[in-house]
Amino acid sequence: MCTALLLAGWLALTSAQAPGDQRFRTGVDLVTVDVVVLDGKGRPVEGLGRDDFTISEDGRRQDISEFQAVAVAPPARSASTEARPRESGRSAVISTNAGAAATPGRAFAIVFDDVNLTRAQADEARKAVIHFLDAAASPDDTVSLVTTGGTVWLTARLPHDRERLLAVLSRVQGRFVPDTTAERMSDYEAMRIHELGDSTVEARVRRRYEYNRVNGLEPKRPQDQNDAPRIGETRGDVGVIAAYIHSRAGATYSLAVARNRATLDLLARAVDSLRLAPGRKAAILLSKGFIYDTNLRGFKDVSRAAREANVAIFFVDARGLEAGTSQSAAEAIGQTDARDIGWATAG
């Protein structure tokens, strides 16, 4: 038996009063806190109630206005794509908010980041979704499946719409095709070079290009030499970032920005769609990750939407457990310069 406890505290806004008895409306925000209590062996602790918890903010104790204990029964079988018997009756195509207050279920938005996932990573992400439906979802839960590519937005009420949800999920594929050519450049490297003019990252990329003889480059410099370009070494203090590498960085960075905007925009919309849902609600993003680009306002939009809709966001890394960088991956081409060994093997 897996038990999750939902706590809620009220934060009251102070009222304002202007001269002449003019009054302004004030509001009350309900802050939802999700808590999972485990014992020393990692097993859920059952039988806890409202009086077993204390909530404080900035050292001040807050009242618990609502308390909900969510118990999820253990799965009857292991996660698989084996079809379950379809229940009698026609599945509802459109969900309604009628009687939502009396519904004990939770609301989840599963955001499948297909624009940033390869086909292999998407396969692992699908397995994670199926495992979630088998092991964590319960009857009366509402699950929305959304793809960042904009091709799927399906809302299903469990258990009636489970088979329809699985059918749609089976057709979702990863759309990202990684660059494995000698001219490859990671999104992070492209951002550092294009946006920040990072000559250290540029030197690392240039050494990789030299070993692979990209665009006529040759590995001429001794490996024990500090070949990072410095201001004053070039005529007119220009050319610290090689023009060809800067051009490649710009192209790679623009593609990364387009993917990240698609992911963040859909994530913000999915979170906002849960605004009126009662009870516990969460968004689950399945992705391989993306660069944190401070130039994109999407990160702030997602944070604001989650705060206003009172939605918790969970991230699932579809790559699984990884160590090292892309340079240490099997598809990496060419030899690694001795000056870049630390970067290539960093965890």
N, C-alpha and C positions, 0 to 999 in steps of 0.2 A: 504494500500500500504506500503510495507516494503522496505526501500531504504538503500543500503549499498554503501559506497563510497570507491573507490580504488584510492589510491594516490601512486605515484612512484617518487622517487628522485634518482638522479645520484650521485654516489660517484666515483670521478675520481682518478685513481692511478697516482702518479707522475712518470714521465719517468726517466730512468737512462741512462747516457751516459758515456761510458768508453773511455780511451785514444785511440787515433787513429781513432776517429769518429765511433767507433763500437757502434751500436745501439741495444737496446733491445726492444722487443715488450711489450707494456703495454695493460692493459684491463680496461674495465669499467663495474662495477657491477650495475645492476638495482635493487634497494631495493624497495620492494612492501610493502606498509602500508595499512592495511584494517581498515577502520573507519566506525562506525555506530553512527550517530548523532541523539540523542533523545531530545525531549523537556521535560519540567518539569513534564509532565504526562506520560512519557515513550513512547510517540508516535514518529515515525520517522519524521525527518524534511526533507521536500522535496524542490527541486528547488535550491540546493546548487551547486556551480560550482568551478572551479579551483581557482579562485581569493578569495574564501571564506576560504582558508586553508593556513597555513604556516607550513613548516617542518624545524626543526633545529636539528643539531647533535653536541653535545658538545658545545652548545652555538652558533654555526655557522649556518646561514640560508642556506638551500639547495634548489636548483631549482626543481620544479615539472615538469618533462619532459612529463609525461603522466597522464591523468586523465580519470577515467571511473566511471560512476554512474550506479550501478546495482539496478534495481527495480524489485521486485518479487511481482506478483499479489497475492492478498489474496486467500486462498484455496476456491475452489467452494463447498467443502463439508468437513466434519470432517474426521480425519484420521481413516481409517478402511481398512480391507482387501477386501472390496467389489470390484469386478472386474470392470474395466473400459472397455468401448467398444474398441476393438483392431482396430487400424487404418489400412486402406487398405495398401497393399504392404508388402513385406517380410522384416523382421527386419534384419539388417546387423549383421553378426556374428563377423566380424573383423572390428575394427575401423581403420581409416586412418588419417594421418596428412595432407593430401592434402587439401589445402584451409583453413588450421587451422587459419591463420592470420585473415581471414575474418569472423571467427565464433565468435559471441558475448558471447557464453556460457562459463561457468566456469567448472573447473575440481575438482572432489572430490574423495578421496579414503576413503572408510568406512572400517575400520579395526575392525572386529568382533573377540574379544578375547575369542574364544570358549574354549581354554585350561584353562582359569582362571574363566570361568563362569559356574555356576550350571545351571540345566535345567530351574529352575524358573527365574533366573537372565537373561538367554538367551531369555526367553519369553518377559521380559520387554525391553530388548535391541532391539528385533525385532519391538516392538511397537514404540520405539523411531526412528528407521530407517524409518518406514512407515510414521510416523508423519513428519519427515524431508522431505521425498519425496512429501508429500501432501502440506505442508505448506511453505517450504523453497526452494525447487528445482524449477527450471524454464525450459521451453523448450530450447533445445540446450545445456543444461548442460550434462557433461559426469560424470557418477558415476561408480566407481570401487568398488566391494564388495570383500573383502579379509578376510579369516579366518586365525587366527594364527596357527591353527592346520594343515594348508597346504592343505586342501581339496577343497577350493573354491578360484578362482580368476576370477572374471567375470567383464568385462567392458561393460557398457551399455550407449547408447546415448538416452537421453530423448527427447520426450515421447515415441518413437517407441519401445524401449526395456524395458519399465517399467514393463510389465507383466512378461517378462522372468526374470527380476531381482527379482520381488516379488516371483516367483515360486521357484527360487534358495534359496532366503532368508527363505522361509517357511520350508526348509529342514535343515537349520542350527540349531544344538542343542548344548547346553552347555555340556562340557565334564568333568568338574571338579566335583569330588565327595568329599565333605568335610568330615573330620574325626570327628565323634561325639562320639567316644569311650572314655573311661576313660583315655586313654593314649594320648589323643589329645594334640597337641602343635602347636601354631601358627607359621607361617613362620618367623615373627619378633622375637619371642622367640627363635626359632631354630637358627637364624642367630646370635643373641646376645650371646647365649651359645656356639655354635660351633665355631664361628669365633672370638669372643672377650672374651670368658671365663667370661661372666658377671655373677658373683655369686649372685647378687641381683635378676636377672631374674630366675636363677636356683633355688633359695630359694622359689620363688613364685610358680614355676612349681612343686617343690618337695612337698610343702604344699598341692597343689591340688591333687597330686598323693597320698599323705598320707590319705586325706579325702576319696579318692576313693579306697584306699588299692591296689594300683597298684604294681605289682611285690613284694607283701608281705609287703609293707610299712604300718605303723600304725600311726594314729594321736596321738602322745605321748606328743608333746611339748605344754606347756601352750600358749594360744593365745596372752598373753601380753609379751611374751619373744622374744627378738631379737635373732632369730635362724640362721641368716645369717652366713655362715662359714667364718672364717678369717684365714689368713696366720699365721701359728704357732700353730694352734689348732690341726692340723693333723700331724701324724708322717712323717717326711721328707718333710713337707710343700706340700704334695701331697693330692689329693682327695678333693680339694676345690669344684670341680664340680663332683657330683656323677657319677660313670662310666655308670650306666644304663641310667641316664638322658642325659649324653653326647652322648651316642650311639643313643638314640632316636632323639636328636637334629641333629646329623649328617645325619640320614636317612631323616628327614623332610626337612632339608636344601637342600639336594641334589635334592629332587623332586621340591622344590621351584625354585632352580637355573635352572633346565631343563625347567620349564614352562616360567620363565622370559626370558630366552634366546630365546625361540620360539617366544614370544610376541615381544621382541625388534628387533629380526632379521627381522620378517615379517613387522613390522612397518617401519623399515629403508628401506626395499625394496619397500614398498608401497609409501613412500615419494620420493624415488629416481625415481620411475616410472613416477612421475609428472614433472621431471626435464625439459623436452622439451615442456610441455603443455603451451600454451599462456594464458595470462590473469590471473584472480584470481584463485588460487588453494589452497586447504586445505585438510588435513588428519584428520579424525574423529575416535578416538579410543574409542570403547565401551567396558568397562572392569569393574571389581569390584575393580581394583587396585592391586598393588603388592609392595613388599618391595623395598626400595631404597638401593640396594646393590652396594657399591662402588667398589667391586671386579669385577663387570661385566662391560665390555667396551661397551656394547650395548647402554647404556645411552648416551655416547659420540658419538657413531655412528649415533644414531637417531638425535642428535642435529646438527652434522655436515651435515648430509644429508638434514635436513630441511633448514639449512642456505644456502647450495650450490644450492638447488633446489628452494629456495625462497617460501617455503611452510609453512603455518601456521598450527599448530597442536592443535586440540581441544579434550578435554577429557570429556567423558560422563560416569558418575558413574551409572552402571546398577543396583546397589543396591537401588537407590533412597535415600531419606533422612533417615539417621541412627543416633542414639545417643548411646553412650556407646561402650564397647568393645565386643569381641566375648564371654567373660566370662559372660556378662550380657544378652546374647541371650537366647531364649527359649530352644534351644537344649543343652545348657550348662548342664553338669552333675555334681551333687554333691554340697556340701555346700561351700560357699566362706569364707575363713579365714578372721577374723576381720582385720588382718594386710594388707589384699589385697582389702578391700572395696573401697578405693579411686581409685585403678587401675581399678577395675571391673565396676565402675560407671562413669569413666572419659568420657567426651564427645569428 
